[in-house]
Amino acid sequence: MKNFKFCLAFVAIAAMFMTSCSKDNNPDDPDGPGGENTSSLSFEVFLEDFEDKRAAQTKNHILGEGEVPSCENEDTVPSFIRAVIAIGDENSTNYVDDGDASNAEAVDIGIIPVGDNDNDGDGMPNWLTYEESFLELENGEYTIIYFDVRNSAGEVLYIAPSSNDSYGPANFENFVENPLPQSVQLENGTKTYIELEVLCYDEVFAQEYGYLFFDFEMLPLQYICIFGNECTDEGRHYPSNFMIKVWEYPSNTDSGNVTFNEDDAFVVASNNAVWSDEGENAVVTQASPLCIALPDREGQVFYAELYILDSPGDTQGTLIRRGDFTAAEIDQLYDSETEQYNYWHFREGGEYCGEDSDPCLLASVVNESEDFNNAESFGDVTIGGTEYAWSETTGEDPYGTYNIVTNAQEFYSGFPSLLDADNDSNGKFVVFDGDDLNPNGTLRRVYFSENIPTVCDGDVYYITMDLVDISTPNEGDGGNDAQLEITANGAQIALFEISDLAGYDTWTKVGFILMADGSGNIDFEISDPDGNWEGNDFGMDNINISNDPTSLNDVDHINPGI
């Protein structure tokens, strides 16, 4: 990770009170007439270097290089501040309004463009904010819930850290004297300056500030509430202690190299639970539901992983559900009559446990693989089937058959001396030998097939495998190269010659993206796309079927030829 420079900006509001008279008593007050029952707020922004506090102790650890945000916006001119000011205490749902409905609960306050004013002599520029009519407020208690500083494009430059731990440790709160929320008491006829401290902002560290990034984008939110049971084989139920992680679903899964890091997650949260004891036989006796907030944006797609926490103090858990879902699917949990979200209730365990309340929200984990190392024939293979005949032939052309070998020459002496995809002299792989005859009266031969039973229309699965072309190159006969067609539920998803991907006698990793249709199944097939089987000789190894989008990472070719 790059070395970061850490800076601090102070929105300093000297706790000063300027007693002003009523309109009748002091009509010439340069600050304007003040009402007897109102007060006003104004802000002055100070930027200050915070390099010397890099190693300050936070709530959980000492921050070092690469663990704090960079101050890359030092030369960007602030244009306005955005704040959320609650009328009352921090639990209030009423907020100061600037009249701009697009900002929802927030108010925007302009910064006066007067150049660099170094009022405190620290070598850093300072700015003043305009006085705004909507900050002429009734007397009483107010609470600053959120505060940031933005440029003219609306990009966040600096942000006031919060002590809110809802989204994980708010590590940056200890870098300031008074993190948010902050209470303000406005008195009759006064002008009040409130001292706030802000830190240089980097979205990567959103949770460290005590926020999710959409908190300060002021997006509308929706909620999903989760409760779970774990069940024994005998049918006994226990409440579940669980953790959920939610990300924005990437739009580039078809290109591979997808990551789901906790630092990038919308939410990483677990429910509260009471365990019977601390031993290995401890069970959960009580557990609370968990409600999390997510952005409510049209077309928004999420990816989530659900983990069972297996023991007291477990922070890693066992993955039991994963998958993508949309904002619209969350809306389906909303009960308009009660104006509340129904719980999504998952059940994990034996046959008496039952299914999830909405089986289509997240799917059970699928991750099946076959490397052929322990197989003697497809009868010993847990994935797939074939119309080819098993062959023990080693000394002559074994047309139309297959074998599982450690070296291709074990099957046919005319094949190259080739080890498995891992180049392991003890490893095995399957070899298919093309046929110059029409063995089944059709113009299509299936080399490999798999039926994936799923629950929901739209479930996405990923198949990866290593392939190698071991046919003898012969461009003249128009079909000697190993050519494959990949279909799912009869629809073509890939069509290619292996040699076009990697040449001859060279392994290459290929991936395919499959989606279930309304039948709730995926019928996956690898077949010869035409009637010329001669020379269609190839090897296959390391087959994996998963519903994990990251399984396509580092795959050489995804749905090739389409």
C-alpha positions as CSV (number, residue, x, y, z in Angstrom):
1,M,0.0,0.0,0.0
2,K,1.3,3.5,-0.7
3,N,2.7,5.7,2.1
4,F,0.0,8.0,3.2
5,K,0.3,11.6,4.5
6,F,-2.2,12.3,7.3
7,C,-3.6,15.7,7.8
8,L,-6.3,17.3,10.0
9,A,-8.5,20.2,9.3
10,F,-10.2,22.0,12.1
11,V,-13.5,23.6,11.7
12,A,-12.9,25.8,14.7
13,I,-15.7,27.6,16.3
14,A,-14.4,29.7,19.1
15,A,-17.0,29.2,21.9
16,M,-17.9,32.8,21.8
17,F,-21.2,34.4,22.5
18,M,-22.0,37.8,21.1
19,T,-25.0,39.2,22.9
20,S,-27.1,41.1,20.5
21,C,-30.1,43.3,21.1
22,S,-33.5,42.9,19.7
23,K,-34.4,44.7,16.5
24,D,-36.0,47.5,18.4
25,N,-33.0,48.0,20.7
26,N,-30.2,47.8,18.1
27,P,-31.4,48.3,14.5
28,D,-27.9,49.2,13.3
29,D,-26.2,46.0,14.5
30,P,-23.8,45.1,11.6
31,D,-24.8,41.5,12.0
32,G,-28.4,42.3,11.3
33,P,-31.3,42.5,13.7
34,G,-31.7,39.5,16.0
35,G,-34.9,38.2,17.3
36,E,-35.3,37.7,21.1
37,N,-36.1,34.0,20.7
38,T,-33.6,33.1,18.0
39,S,-29.9,32.5,17.7
40,S,-27.6,32.0,14.7
41,L,-24.7,29.7,13.8
42,S,-21.6,30.5,11.7
43,F,-18.4,28.5,10.9
44,E,-14.8,29.2,10.3
45,V,-12.6,26.4,8.8
46,F,-9.0,25.9,9.8
47,L,-6.6,23.5,8.0
48,E,-3.9,22.1,10.2
49,D,-1.1,19.5,9.5
50,F,-1.6,16.4,11.6
51,E,1.5,14.4,10.6
52,D,2.8,14.2,14.1
53,K,-0.3,12.3,15.3
54,R,0.1,9.4,12.8
55,A,1.1,7.0,15.6
56,A,-1.6,8.1,18.0
57,Q,-3.3,5.2,19.7
58,T,-6.8,4.4,18.4
59,K,-9.5,2.4,20.0
60,N,-8.1,-1.0,18.8
61,H,-4.5,-0.5,17.7
62,I,-1.7,1.9,16.8
63,L,-2.1,3.3,13.3
64,G,1.0,3.1,11.1
65,E,2.0,3.7,7.5
66,G,-0.8,2.9,5.1
67,E,-3.5,2.8,7.8
68,V,-4.6,6.4,7.6
69,P,-6.0,8.4,4.6
70,S,-3.9,10.5,2.4
71,C,-4.4,14.3,2.3
72,E,-4.4,14.4,-1.5
73,N,-6.9,17.3,-1.6
74,E,-4.6,19.8,0.1
75,D,-4.5,22.2,-2.9
76,T,-8.3,21.8,-3.7
77,V,-10.3,24.9,-2.7
78,P,-13.2,24.2,-0.4
79,S,-16.5,25.5,-1.7
80,F,-19.1,24.6,0.9
81,I,-19.7,22.6,4.0
82,R,-22.5,19.9,4.4
83,A,-23.9,19.2,7.8
84,V,-26.8,17.3,9.3
85,I,-28.1,19.2,12.4
86,A,-30.8,17.5,14.5
87,I,-33.3,19.6,16.3
88,G,-33.0,18.1,19.8
89,D,-30.7,15.3,20.8
90,E,-28.9,12.7,18.6
91,N,-32.0,10.5,18.5
92,S,-34.2,13.2,17.0
93,T,-35.6,12.6,13.6
94,N,-36.2,16.3,12.9
95,Y,-33.5,18.2,11.2
96,V,-32.6,21.8,10.3
97,D,-33.7,22.4,6.7
98,D,-32.1,24.6,4.1
99,G,-35.0,24.3,1.7
100,D,-33.3,22.1,-0.8
101,A,-35.3,18.9,-1.0
102,S,-32.5,17.1,-2.9
103,N,-30.2,17.2,0.1
104,A,-32.8,15.4,2.3
105,E,-31.7,15.8,5.9
106,A,-28.5,17.8,5.1
107,V,-27.8,21.5,4.8
108,D,-25.2,23.1,2.6
109,I,-23.4,26.3,3.8
110,G,-21.3,28.2,1.3
111,I,-17.6,29.2,2.0
112,I,-16.7,32.8,1.3
113,P,-14.0,32.9,-1.5
114,V,-11.6,35.4,0.1
115,G,-8.4,33.5,-0.7
116,D,-5.9,32.2,1.8
117,N,-6.4,33.7,5.2
118,D,-4.0,32.4,7.8
119,N,-5.8,33.8,10.9
120,D,-4.0,31.5,13.3
121,G,-0.5,31.8,11.8
122,D,0.1,28.1,11.3
123,G,0.9,28.4,7.6
124,M,-2.4,26.8,6.5
125,P,-5.3,28.6,4.8
126,N,-8.5,29.4,6.6
127,W,-12.0,30.0,5.3
128,L,-15.2,31.6,6.5
129,T,-18.7,30.5,5.7
130,Y,-21.6,32.7,4.5
131,E,-24.3,33.6,7.0
132,E,-27.4,31.6,6.1
133,S,-31.0,32.5,6.9
134,F,-31.8,28.9,7.7
135,L,-29.3,29.0,10.5
136,E,-31.3,31.6,12.3
137,L,-32.7,29.1,14.7
138,E,-35.1,28.9,17.6
139,N,-33.6,28.6,21.0
140,G,-33.0,25.2,22.4
141,E,-30.9,22.0,21.9
142,Y,-29.4,21.0,18.6
143,T,-27.0,18.2,17.7
144,I,-24.4,18.1,14.9
145,I,-24.8,14.6,13.5
146,Y,-22.7,14.9,10.4
147,F,-20.2,17.5,9.0
148,D,-17.9,17.6,6.0
149,V,-16.1,20.1,3.7
150,R,-16.5,19.8,-0.1
151,N,-15.2,21.4,-3.3
152,S,-17.3,23.0,-6.0
153,A,-17.8,19.5,-7.6
154,G,-19.4,18.2,-4.4
155,E,-16.4,15.9,-3.6
156,V,-15.7,15.4,0.1
157,L,-12.3,16.9,1.1
158,Y,-12.5,16.7,4.9
159,I,-14.9,15.0,7.3
160,A,-15.7,15.1,11.0
161,P,-15.2,11.6,12.5
162,S,-18.0,10.0,14.4
163,S,-17.9,7.8,17.5
164,N,-20.6,5.5,15.9
165,D,-19.4,1.9,16.0
166,S,-22.4,0.4,14.1
167,Y,-20.3,-0.4,11.0
168,G,-17.2,-1.5,12.8
169,P,-14.5,0.2,14.9
170,A,-14.7,4.0,14.4
171,N,-10.9,4.2,14.8
172,F,-10.5,7.8,13.8
173,E,-12.6,9.3,16.6
174,N,-9.6,9.4,18.9
175,F,-7.7,11.7,16.5
176,V,-10.0,14.6,17.6
177,E,-11.0,16.1,20.9
178,N,-14.7,16.0,20.2
179,P,-16.0,13.5,17.7
180,L,-19.6,13.7,16.4
181,P,-22.3,13.8,17.5
182,Q,-22.0,17.1,19.3
183,S,-24.7,18.8,21.3
184,V,-25.2,22.6,21.0
185,Q,-27.4,24.8,23.2
186,L,-28.6,28.0,21.6
187,E,-29.5,30.9,23.8
188,N,-31.7,34.0,23.2
189,G,-30.3,36.5,20.8
190,T,-26.8,35.1,20.4
191,K,-24.4,34.3,17.6
192,T,-22.7,31.0,18.3
193,Y,-19.5,29.5,16.8
194,I,-19.1,25.8,17.4
195,E,-15.7,24.1,17.3
196,L,-15.6,21.0,15.1
197,E,-12.6,19.1,13.9
198,V,-12.4,17.3,10.5
199,L,-9.9,14.9,9.0
200,C,-8.7,14.5,5.5
201,Y,-11.1,12.2,3.7
202,D,-10.5,9.0,1.8
203,E,-13.5,6.8,0.9
204,V,-11.4,3.6,1.5
205,F,-11.5,4.4,5.2
206,A,-15.3,5.2,5.4
207,Q,-15.9,2.8,8.3
208,E,-12.9,4.1,10.2
209,Y,-14.6,7.5,10.3
210,G,-17.7,5.8,11.8
211,Y,-19.8,6.0,8.6
212,L,-20.8,4.1,5.5
213,F,-20.1,6.2,2.4
214,F,-23.7,6.6,1.5
215,D,-24.3,8.2,5.0
216,F,-22.7,11.4,3.7
217,E,-24.0,11.0,0.2
218,M,-27.4,11.4,1.8
219,L,-28.9,8.6,-0.1
220,P,-32.3,7.2,0.8
221,L,-31.9,4.0,2.8
222,Q,-33.7,0.7,3.1
223,Y,-33.3,-1.9,5.8
224,I,-33.0,-5.7,5.8
225,C,-33.6,-7.5,9.1
226,I,-32.2,-11.0,9.6
227,F,-32.8,-13.7,12.2
228,G,-31.5,-17.3,12.1
229,N,-31.9,-20.8,13.6
230,E,-29.4,-23.7,13.6
231,C,-30.8,-27.2,13.8
232,T,-29.5,-30.6,14.8
233,D,-30.1,-33.8,12.9
234,E,-32.6,-34.7,15.6
235,G,-34.6,-31.5,14.9
236,R,-33.6,-29.4,17.9
237,H,-33.4,-25.6,17.1
238,Y,-31.1,-23.0,18.5
239,P,-31.0,-19.3,17.8
240,S,-28.0,-18.4,15.6
241,N,-25.1,-16.1,16.3
242,F,-24.1,-14.9,12.8
243,M,-22.3,-12.2,10.8
244,I,-23.2,-10.7,7.5
245,K,-21.1,-8.9,5.0
246,V,-22.6,-6.9,2.1
247,W,-20.9,-5.3,-0.9
248,E,-22.0,-3.5,-4.0
249,Y,-22.1,-6.2,-6.6
250,P,-19.4,-5.6,-9.2
251,S,-20.4,-4.9,-12.8
252,N,-17.3,-6.7,-14.2
253,T,-17.8,-10.3,-13.0
254,D,-17.6,-11.5,-16.6
255,S,-14.0,-10.2,-16.8
256,G,-12.8,-11.9,-13.6
257,N,-10.5,-10.5,-10.9
258,V,-13.4,-9.6,-8.5
259,T,-12.6,-9.1,-4.9
260,F,-14.7,-8.7,-1.8
261,N,-12.6,-7.1,0.9
262,E,-14.0,-6.1,4.3
263,D,-12.6,-2.6,3.8
264,D,-14.8,-2.2,0.7
265,A,-18.0,-3.6,2.3
266,F,-21.1,-1.6,2.8
267,V,-21.7,-3.5,6.0
268,V,-19.8,-6.0,8.2
269,A,-22.1,-6.7,11.2
270,S,-23.0,-9.4,13.6
271,N,-26.0,-9.9,16.0
272,N,-25.8,-10.1,19.8
273,A,-26.0,-13.5,21.3
274,V,-25.7,-15.2,24.7
275,W,-23.8,-18.5,24.9
276,S,-24.5,-21.2,27.5
277,D,-20.8,-21.3,28.5
278,E,-17.3,-20.8,27.1
279,G,-16.5,-24.5,26.3
280,E,-16.5,-26.3,23.0
281,N,-20.0,-27.6,23.6
282,A,-21.4,-24.1,24.2
283,V,-24.7,-23.3,22.5
284,V,-26.5,-20.0,21.9
285,T,-29.4,-19.6,24.4
286,Q,-30.5,-16.1,23.2
287,A,-29.8,-14.1,20.0
288,S,-31.2,-10.8,18.7
289,P,-32.2,-10.1,15.2
290,L,-29.9,-7.9,13.1
291,C,-31.1,-5.0,11.0
292,I,-28.8,-3.3,8.6
293,A,-29.1,-0.2,6.4
294,L,-28.4,-0.3,2.6
295,P,-28.7,2.4,-0.1
296,D,-32.1,2.4,-1.8
297,R,-31.1,3.1,-5.3
298,E,-32.9,2.0,-8.4
299,G,-31.1,-0.9,-10.1
300,Q,-28.7,-1.4,-7.1
301,V,-27.4,-4.9,-6.9
302,F,-25.7,-6.3,-3.7
303,Y,-23.5,-9.3,-3.0
304,A,-23.6,-10.7,0.5
305,E,-22.0,-13.5,2.5
306,L,-23.6,-14.9,5.7
307,Y,-21.4,-16.6,8.3
308,I,-22.3,-18.7,11.3
309,L,-20.2,-17.7,14.4
310,D,-19.3,-21.2,15.8
311,S,-18.2,-20.3,19.3
312,P,-18.0,-17.4,21.8
313,G,-15.5,-14.9,20.5
314,D,-15.4,-16.3,17.0
315,T,-14.9,-13.4,14.5
316,Q,-14.3,-15.5,11.3
317,G,-17.3,-17.8,11.2
318,T,-18.3,-20.5,8.7
319,L,-19.7,-19.4,5.4
320,I,-23.3,-20.8,4.9
321,R,-25.0,-18.4,2.3
322,R,-23.9,-16.2,-0.4
323,G,-25.2,-14.5,-3.5
324,D,-26.5,-11.4,-5.2
325,F,-29.8,-9.6,-4.6
326,T,-31.3,-6.3,-5.6
327,A,-32.8,-3.3,-3.9
328,A,-36.1,-4.4,-5.3
329,E,-35.9,-7.8,-3.6
330,I,-35.4,-6.0,-0.3
331,D,-38.5,-4.0,-1.0
332,Q,-40.4,-7.3,-1.2
333,L,-39.7,-7.8,2.5
334,Y,-41.5,-4.5,3.3
335,D,-45.0,-4.8,4.7
336,S,-46.9,-1.7,3.7
337,E,-49.7,-2.3,6.3
338,T,-47.3,-2.4,9.3
339,E,-44.8,-0.1,7.6
340,Q,-42.1,-2.4,8.7
341,Y,-39.6,-4.8,7.0
342,N,-40.3,-8.5,7.6
343,Y,-37.4,-10.5,8.9
344,W,-35.5,-12.7,6.5
345,H,-35.3,-15.9,8.5
346,F,-32.6,-18.4,7.6
347,R,-32.5,-22.0,8.9
348,E,-29.3,-24.0,8.8
349,G,-28.9,-27.6,9.7
350,G,-30.7,-31.0,9.5
351,E,-33.6,-32.1,7.4
352,Y,-36.1,-31.0,10.1
353,C,-34.9,-27.4,10.0
354,G,-37.0,-26.2,7.1
355,E,-36.0,-23.7,4.4
356,D,-35.3,-20.0,4.5
357,S,-38.3,-17.7,4.6
358,D,-37.2,-16.4,1.2
359,P,-35.0,-19.1,-0.4
360,C,-34.2,-16.8,-3.3
361,L,-32.5,-14.0,-1.3
362,L,-29.2,-15.9,-0.6
363,A,-28.2,-19.3,-1.8
364,S,-26.5,-22.1,0.0
365,V,-22.8,-22.4,-0.7
366,V,-21.8,-24.4,-3.8
367,N,-18.2,-25.3,-4.3
368,E,-17.6,-28.7,-5.9
369,S,-14.3,-29.7,-7.6
370,E,-12.8,-32.6,-9.4
371,D,-9.1,-33.0,-10.2
372,F,-9.3,-36.7,-11.2
373,N,-6.4,-37.6,-9.0
374,N,-8.4,-40.2,-7.1
375,A,-10.5,-41.4,-10.1
376,E,-10.1,-44.4,-12.2
377,S,-13.1,-43.7,-14.4
378,F,-16.1,-41.3,-14.6
379,G,-17.8,-43.7,-12.2
380,D,-15.4,-42.4,-9.6
381,V,-15.9,-38.8,-10.5
382,T,-18.4,-36.8,-8.5
383,I,-19.1,-34.2,-11.2
384,G,-20.2,-34.7,-14.8
385,G,-21.1,-37.5,-17.2
386,T,-20.2,-38.4,-20.8
387,E,-21.6,-40.4,-23.8
388,Y,-18.0,-41.6,-24.5
389,A,-17.1,-45.2,-23.8
390,W,-14.5,-46.1,-21.3
391,S,-11.4,-47.5,-22.9
392,E,-8.4,-49.4,-21.7
393,T,-6.7,-49.0,-25.1
394,T,-3.1,-47.9,-25.0
395,G,-1.5,-49.3,-28.2
396,E,-3.7,-48.1,-31.0
397,D,-6.0,-45.2,-31.8
398,P,-8.8,-45.4,-29.2
399,Y,-11.4,-43.6,-31.4
400,G,-14.5,-42.3,-29.6
401,T,-13.3,-43.2,-26.1
402,Y,-11.8,-41.5,-23.0
403,N,-9.4,-42.4,-20.3
404,I,-8.1,-41.0,-17.0
405,V,-4.3,-40.9,-17.1
406,T,-1.1,-39.3,-15.6
407,N,0.4,-38.8,-19.0
408,A,-1.4,-38.5,-22.4
409,Q,0.8,-41.1,-23.9
410,E,-0.5,-43.7,-21.5
411,F,-3.7,-43.5,-23.5
412,Y,-2.3,-43.4,-27.0
413,S,1.3,-43.4,-28.1
414,G,0.7,-40.8,-30.8
415,F,-0.3,-38.2,-28.2
416,P,2.4,-35.9,-26.8
417,S,4.1,-36.6,-23.5
418,L,1.9,-34.4,-21.4
419,L,1.3,-34.2,-17.6
420,D,-1.8,-32.8,-15.9
421,A,-2.6,-29.1,-15.6
422,D,-0.5,-28.8,-12.4
423,N,2.5,-30.5,-14.1
424,D,2.3,-33.1,-11.4
425,S,3.9,-36.5,-12.4
426,N,1.4,-38.2,-10.0
427,G,-1.6,-36.1,-11.0
428,K,-4.3,-37.3,-13.3
429,F,-6.5,-35.8,-16.0
430,V,-9.1,-37.0,-18.5
431,V,-8.3,-37.4,-22.2
432,F,-10.9,-37.5,-24.9
433,D,-10.1,-39.1,-28.3
434,G,-12.1,-37.9,-31.3
435,D,-13.9,-40.3,-33.6
436,D,-14.0,-40.4,-37.4
437,L,-17.3,-42.3,-37.3
438,N,-20.8,-41.3,-36.4
439,P,-21.3,-43.3,-33.2
440,N,-24.8,-42.3,-32.2
441,G,-26.6,-41.2,-35.3
442,T,-26.4,-37.5,-34.6
443,L,-24.3,-34.6,-35.7
444,R,-23.5,-33.7,-32.1
445,R,-21.5,-35.5,-29.4
446,V,-21.6,-34.5,-25.7
447,Y,-18.2,-34.8,-24.1
448,F,-19.2,-33.6,-20.7
449,S,-22.5,-32.8,-19.0
450,E,-23.7,-31.6,-15.6
451,N,-27.1,-30.8,-14.2
452,I,-27.0,-28.1,-11.5
453,P,-30.3,-28.1,-9.5
454,T,-31.0,-24.6,-8.2
455,V,-33.7,-22.9,-6.3
456,C,-34.3,-19.6,-8.1
457,D,-34.6,-18.2,-11.5
458,G,-31.5,-16.0,-12.1
459,D,-29.1,-17.9,-9.8
460,V,-25.6,-17.5,-11.2
461,Y,-23.0,-20.2,-11.2
462,Y,-19.4,-20.4,-12.5
463,I,-17.6,-23.4,-14.0
464,T,-13.8,-23.3,-14.5
465,M,-11.6,-26.0,-15.9
466,D,-8.2,-26.5,-17.5
467,L,-8.2,-27.6,-21.2
468,V,-5.4,-28.7,-23.6
469,D,-5.5,-29.5,-27.3
470,I,-3.5,-32.7,-28.0
471,S,-4.7,-33.3,-31.6
472,T,-2.2,-33.4,-34.4
473,P,-2.4,-30.0,-36.2
474,N,-3.8,-30.4,-39.7
475,E,-5.2,-27.2,-41.2
476,G,-5.9,-29.0,-44.5
477,D,-8.8,-31.2,-43.4
478,G,-10.9,-28.4,-42.0
479,G,-11.6,-29.9,-38.6
480,N,-8.6,-31.5,-37.0
481,D,-8.3,-29.0,-34.2
482,A,-10.2,-29.6,-30.9
483,Q,-13.3,-27.4,-31.3
484,L,-15.8,-27.2,-28.4
485,E,-19.3,-25.7,-27.9
486,I,-20.6,-24.8,-24.4
487,T,-24.3,-24.6,-23.7
488,A,-26.5,-24.0,-20.7
489,N,-30.1,-24.9,-21.0
490,G,-29.7,-25.2,-24.7
491,A,-28.3,-21.7,-25.2
492,Q,-24.8,-21.4,-26.5
493,I,-22.5,-19.5,-24.1
494,A,-19.1,-20.3,-25.7
495,L,-17.7,-21.6,-29.0
496,F,-14.0,-22.0,-29.6
497,E,-11.0,-24.0,-30.6
498,I,-8.6,-24.7,-27.7
499,S,-5.6,-24.1,-29.9
500,D,-6.8,-20.5,-30.6
501,L,-6.6,-19.9,-26.8
502,A,-3.2,-21.4,-26.0
503,G,-1.8,-23.3,-29.0
504,Y,-1.2,-27.0,-28.9
505,D,0.0,-29.1,-26.0
506,T,-0.4,-26.1,-23.6
507,W,-2.9,-26.0,-20.7
508,T,-5.2,-23.0,-20.4
509,K,-7.8,-22.2,-17.8
510,V,-11.3,-21.4,-19.1
511,G,-14.4,-20.2,-17.3
512,F,-18.1,-20.1,-18.0
513,I,-20.8,-18.1,-16.5
514,L,-24.2,-19.8,-16.1
515,M,-27.6,-18.5,-15.1
516,A,-30.6,-20.6,-14.0
517,D,-33.8,-20.2,-15.9
518,G,-37.3,-20.4,-14.6
519,S,-37.1,-24.2,-14.4
520,G,-34.7,-23.9,-11.5
521,N,-32.0,-25.9,-13.2
522,I,-28.9,-25.5,-15.3
523,D,-28.1,-28.1,-17.9
524,F,-24.5,-27.6,-18.8
525,E,-22.9,-29.4,-21.7
526,I,-19.5,-29.5,-23.5
527,S,-20.0,-30.9,-27.0
528,D,-18.6,-31.1,-30.5
529,P,-20.3,-28.4,-32.5
530,D,-20.2,-30.3,-35.9
531,G,-20.1,-33.8,-37.3
532,N,-16.3,-34.1,-37.9
533,W,-14.9,-35.8,-34.8
534,E,-11.7,-36.9,-36.3
535,G,-8.7,-35.3,-34.5
536,N,-10.9,-33.7,-31.8
537,D,-8.5,-34.8,-29.1
538,F,-8.1,-32.9,-25.9
539,G,-7.5,-33.1,-22.2
540,M,-9.6,-31.7,-19.3
541,D,-8.5,-31.2,-15.6
542,N,-9.5,-29.3,-12.4
543,I,-13.2,-28.9,-12.9
544,N,-14.8,-26.5,-10.4
545,I,-18.5,-25.5,-10.0
546,S,-19.2,-22.7,-7.6
547,N,-21.6,-19.8,-6.9
548,D,-18.6,-17.7,-5.8
549,P,-17.9,-14.8,-8.3
550,T,-14.2,-14.7,-7.3
551,S,-13.8,-18.2,-8.7
552,L,-13.3,-16.6,-12.1
553,N,-10.2,-14.7,-10.8
554,D,-7.1,-15.5,-12.7
555,V,-9.0,-17.5,-15.3
556,D,-7.3,-17.1,-18.7
557,H,-10.5,-17.0,-20.9
558,I,-14.2,-16.4,-19.9
559,N,-16.9,-17.6,-22.2
560,P,-14.5,-17.6,-25.2
561,G,-15.6,-17.2,-28.7
562,I,-18.8,-15.3,-27.9
